Amino acid sequence: MLEVLEQARLLVVTGKGGTGKTTVAAGLAVAAAGRGRRVLVAEVEGRQGLAGLFGRDALDHREAPVAEGVHALAVDPDESLREYLDRYGFAPLARLLTWAHLNRFITAAAPGLGDVLLVGKVWEAATREARPGSGGVRGGGHSLPGGSGAYDLVVLDAPPTGRVVPFLRAPETVAELARVGPIRHQADRVRDLLDDPARTAVLLTCLPEELPVTETLEGVAALREAGLPVAGVVANRVARDRLGGRAGRLAGLARDPAPLAAAAAAAGAALDRAALATLVSEARDRQRQVARERRLLKELRAGLDGLPLVQLPSLADGATGPDEVRALAGHLVAA
């Protein structure tokens, strides 16, 4: 994980819906910034999932500081199309499209063009060079006007695994449609970045549950078949084994809870037999969950064929804001 955080220019985070890929993307961004990298974290689905994790009401297409060394934005397809047209000298057309709402028809008419514009915005940030004297983006400072700040790493909160291959392969589709011209040139440059394992890494998020494990292995296979550089899997919300070797005593305590009652009394808590039975039952249920998750993670690791697997613990109250993101970032670095 440290190698990915310190060497990649673009880190693509995907996973089955509900596995916490947005939270993991935020944690990776904070972890990389803690290693001294200048980081941009971007989402492309319009869900505003990153905003709350950084204590913001909302994000838009402008790069905004959200944590020490971290900027964030929500890539907007309409704004990306306007920027693209303006870059190639078609500013009047961009204004016309804004006025007439024709951009949705253009992207619908060319399959994959909408995704290329989204990925293209991320490509631009990942390959951007700092302007002389600008000093790039550091320490939570604001980026320069026009998005001129340079980043060491861009973390992309990408679409779920079921859609991520078509999304990342959209430049190839568009390149086949546009044989020449600026669209083909842009698509080729984006594709070159995505195919380069020295600059790009794809991470998948997973939960230690039957269906997510199966779909993660299928996602890894699909990404590999598409030639995309898969770097590893992050298993999220893994139950902590708080008892360890002491779990073997639970069966005996279920038969005779007297030792537990004595320990509770020594701690100043008087528990009746029903309360003791409830505590032991809950502990046994948790250990069954730990054992089940260990089995699934073992299956996952075996199916990854050597790819790294990093585990993140389940947080008591979930991940809802900056404090939890910082905690997960610490676990990612430690892993």
QUIMO-V363001 format. One record per residue. RES is the residue in three letters. OMEGA is omega in whole degrees, -180 to 180 (none if undefined). D_CENTER is the distance of its C-alpha to the mean C-alpha in Angstrom with 1 decimal. Layout:
# QUIMO-V363001
res/omega/d_center
RES/OMEGA/D_CENTER
RES/OMEGA/D_CENTER
This chain:
# QUIMO-V363001
res/omega/d_center
MET/178/13.2
LEU/179/15.4
GLU/178/16.5
VAL/-177/13.2
LEU/-173/12.5
GLU/-174/16.1
GLN/-176/16.9
ALA/170/14.2
ARG/179/14.6
LEU/179/11.7
LEU/-178/8.3
VAL/-179/6.9
VAL/179/3.8
THR/-179/6.0
GLY/177/8.0
LYS/178/11.1
GLY/179/11.3
GLY/-180/11.7
THR/177/9.7
GLY/-177/7.5
LYS/179/4.1
THR/178/4.6
THR/179/6.3
VAL/178/4.4
ALA/178/2.9
ALA/179/6.5
GLY/178/7.9
LEU/179/7.2
ALA/-180/8.8
VAL/179/11.6
ALA/180/12.2
ALA/178/12.8
ALA/177/14.9
GLY/176/16.8
ARG/175/17.7
GLY/-180/19.3
ARG/175/17.0
ARG/-165/16.9
VAL/168/13.4
LEU/175/12.3
VAL/-172/9.0
ALA/173/9.6
GLU/-173/9.1
VAL/-174/11.7
GLU/178/12.5
GLY/-178/14.7
ARG/-177/13.6
GLN/179/13.5
GLY/-178/10.7
LEU/-172/9.9
ALA/-177/13.6
GLY/-180/14.6
LEU/178/12.2
PHE/177/14.0
GLY/180/17.3
ARG/176/17.8
ASP/-178/19.5
ALA/173/17.9
LEU/174/16.5
ASP/-174/18.2
HIS/179/18.4
ARG/-179/19.7
GLU/-176/17.8
ALA/177/18.3
PRO/-179/18.1
VAL/178/16.1
ALA/-180/16.3
GLU/179/18.3
GLY/-176/17.4
VAL/169/14.4
HIS/-180/14.9
ALA/173/12.9
LEU/172/13.9
ALA/-176/13.7
VAL/-178/15.0
ASP/-176/18.2
PRO/179/19.8
ASP/180/23.3
GLU/179/22.8
SER/178/21.4
LEU/179/24.5
ARG/178/26.8
GLU/-179/25.4
TYR/-179/25.9
LEU/180/29.4
ASP/-179/30.3
ARG/-177/29.2
TYR/171/31.7
GLY/-180/34.5
PHE/-179/34.2
ALA/178/33.8
PRO/178/36.6
LEU/178/35.0
ALA/179/31.7
ARG/178/33.8
LEU/180/35.5
LEU/178/32.3
THR/-178/31.2
TRP/-173/34.6
ALA/-179/35.0
HIS/-178/31.4
LEU/-175/31.9
ASN/-180/28.4
ARG/179/27.2
PHE/179/30.2
ILE/-178/29.5
THR/177/25.9
ALA/-178/27.2
ALA/-180/30.1
ALA/-178/28.1
PRO/178/25.6
GLY/-177/22.2
LEU/179/23.3
GLY/179/21.0
ASP/178/17.9
VAL/179/19.5
LEU/178/19.9
LEU/180/16.3
VAL/179/15.2
GLY/176/18.3
LYS/178/17.4
VAL/177/14.2
TRP/-179/16.7
GLU/180/19.2
ALA/-177/17.1
ALA/-177/16.0
THR/-176/19.7
ARG/175/21.4
GLU/179/24.2
ALA/175/25.4
ARG/179/28.7
PRO/178/31.7
GLY/-177/32.1
SER/-178/28.9
GLY/178/27.3
GLY/-179/23.8
VAL/-178/21.4
ARG/167/21.8
GLY/177/21.7
GLY/178/20.4
GLY/-179/23.1
HIS/175/23.1
SER/-178/22.5
LEU/179/25.7
PRO/178/27.0
GLY/178/25.8
GLY/-175/22.4
SER/179/24.3
GLY/180/22.1
ALA/-179/20.8
TYR/174/17.5
ASP/-177/17.0
LEU/171/13.2
VAL/177/11.1
VAL/-177/7.3
LEU/171/6.7
ASP/-170/4.8
ALA/175/7.2
PRO/-180/9.7
PRO/-175/10.0
THR/-179/11.6
GLY/-177/15.0
ARG/-170/14.7
VAL/-179/12.4
VAL/175/15.4
PRO/180/17.7
PHE/-177/15.3
LEU/179/14.9
ARG/178/18.6
ALA/177/19.9
PRO/179/21.3
GLU/179/23.4
THR/-179/24.7
VAL/179/25.6
ALA/177/27.2
GLU/-180/29.4
LEU/-178/30.5
ALA/-175/31.1
ARG/-178/33.3
VAL/173/34.0
GLY/-175/33.3
PRO/179/30.5
ILE/178/28.1
ARG/-180/28.6
HIS/179/28.2
GLN/-179/24.9
ALA/180/23.6
ASP/-179/24.9
ARG/177/23.2
VAL/-180/19.8
ARG/179/20.4
ASP/178/21.6
LEU/-177/18.4
LEU/-178/16.2
ASP/-172/18.8
ASP/-179/19.2
PRO/177/17.7
ALA/-178/19.1
ARG/-174/16.8
THR/175/13.8
ALA/177/11.5
VAL/176/9.4
LEU/177/7.5
LEU/174/7.7
THR/-175/7.2
CYS/170/10.8
LEU/179/13.4
PRO/180/16.8
GLU/-173/18.6
GLU/-175/20.7
LEU/178/19.2
PRO/179/15.4
VAL/179/16.7
THR/-177/18.9
GLU/177/16.4
THR/178/14.0
LEU/176/17.0
GLU/179/18.0
GLY/177/14.7
VAL/180/15.1
ALA/-180/18.7
ALA/179/18.1
LEU/179/15.8
ARG/180/18.4
GLU/179/21.2
ALA/178/19.9
GLY/-179/20.0
LEU/-173/16.3
PRO/179/15.4
VAL/-176/13.4
ALA/-179/12.8
GLY/-178/12.0
VAL/174/10.6
VAL/175/9.3
ALA/-172/11.7
ASN/175/10.9
ARG/178/13.9
VAL/-179/16.5
ALA/179/20.0
ARG/176/21.8
ASP/-175/25.2
ARG/-176/27.4
LEU/-180/30.6
GLY/-178/30.3
GLY/-180/33.7
ARG/-179/35.3
ALA/-180/33.9
GLY/-180/37.1
ARG/-174/39.2
LEU/-179/37.8
ALA/179/40.2
GLY/179/43.1
LEU/176/42.2
ALA/178/42.0
ARG/-177/45.6
ASP/-177/46.8
PRO/-177/44.7
ALA/179/47.4
PRO/178/45.6
LEU/178/42.6
ALA/180/45.1
ALA/179/46.8
ALA/178/43.5
ALA/179/42.6
ALA/179/46.2
ALA/179/46.0
ALA/178/42.9
GLY/180/44.9
ALA/178/43.5
ALA/-177/46.0
LEU/177/44.4
ASP/-174/46.4
ARG/-180/46.1
ALA/179/43.9
ALA/178/41.4
LEU/179/41.4
ALA/179/40.9
THR/179/37.9
LEU/-179/36.3
VAL/-180/37.0
SER/179/35.8
GLU/179/32.4
ALA/180/32.0
ARG/177/32.9
ASP/-179/30.4
ARG/180/27.6
GLN/175/28.8
ARG/178/28.9
GLN/179/25.2
VAL/-179/24.5
ALA/180/26.6
ARG/-180/25.0
GLU/178/21.4
ARG/179/22.9
ARG/-179/24.4
LEU/179/21.4
LEU/175/19.3
LYS/177/22.4
GLU/180/22.4
LEU/-179/18.8
ARG/180/19.5
ALA/-178/22.7
GLY/-178/21.1
LEU/173/18.6
ASP/175/21.7
GLY/177/20.9
LEU/179/17.2
PRO/175/15.8
LEU/-180/14.5
VAL/-178/13.2
GLN/174/13.9
LEU/-177/12.8
PRO/173/15.7
SER/179/16.2
LEU/-173/17.0
ALA/-177/20.3
ASP/-178/19.5
GLY/179/15.8
ALA/-175/13.2
THR/-176/14.8
GLY/-174/15.1
PRO/-179/15.1
ASP/-180/17.0
GLU/178/14.6
VAL/178/11.7
ARG/179/14.2
ALA/179/15.2
LEU/177/11.9
ALA/177/11.8
GLY/177/15.3
HIS/-180/14.6
LEU/180/12.1
VAL/179/14.9
ALA/180/17.5
ALA/none/16.1
